[in-house]
Amino acid sequence: ARPDEHGGDTVAHGLAERDGTFFTYGTSPATAAERRSDLSIGTSTDGGLTWQQSVLPLDTTDLAQEPGVQSVGVTATSMATSAAGVLLSAQVNANVDIAAALPPEYRNAAWNVTEQGVQVEAGAGCASTMTTVVGRVAPTVAEGADTTSVTGCDVQVFGWSELGISERAAAAVMHPELILFVSTDGTTFEQIEAPTGFDVFWTNARLTSFGDGFAALVNDSNGIIRLLSSPDGRSW
C-alpha cells in the first residue's frame, strides 16, 4: 500500500529504510492556523503494508507574526537514513499579499520582487499581472538586471519596509528558511539548528546517507555543487 493511502491526507515523498522500518516524509493538513500544511513522517514496520503518520513539532509562530506575513508555507524537501538515525529537511517560506501592500494606484499594476523590494510597472506600455500573493515561487529580477522603463511604462521600486513587510519576512519570501529534524531512534524527532556558513542556498540541499552518517548536495551561490558530510546531521 502507498503511504498516502493510510490517513488519506498526507502527501508522501521518498522512501528509506532503517533497522527494518520504512520511512517516508511529506506534508499533511495544518494543525496550526498560520500554516498551510504540517511536516509529517510516515513509518511502517510490516514491509509497507500499513503506515503510521506522525506530525513533527514544527514551530512557525515567530515567522507568522512578522509584519506583512499572511501565512507560512511548508515544503518537505529531503530525507535520509543511516546508522546515525533519520534526518529530514524542509523549506519554510512567508506568503505575502504584495498587491494589497502596494499603494492603491499600483494594485492593478505588474510587479516583480527583488532583494531590495517590489518593482512595479505602471502605464499603458506595461504588461499586466494577476498575481496577488507571493511566496516560495516568487518571480524575481536578477541582480543588475536592466530595469529601464520602456515607452509608456514607468518603473518604481518600493522597499520592503515601505510596504509594511519586515526584513525577515522579505528574506523568507526570496529565500525559504531551512528546517532540519533529526531522530537517533527513528521515533522521536527533534528540530535542530540549520548549518551556518553555507549561505541561503542550503535550502536546496538534498540529503543522503554517507557511511554511518549523512551527506548533503548543496548548490552554492556560485553555482557550484558541493558535497558536505556529517556524522550526526548537526555538524557538517
Disulfide bonds with the S-S distance in Angstrom:
Cys126-Cys153 1.88
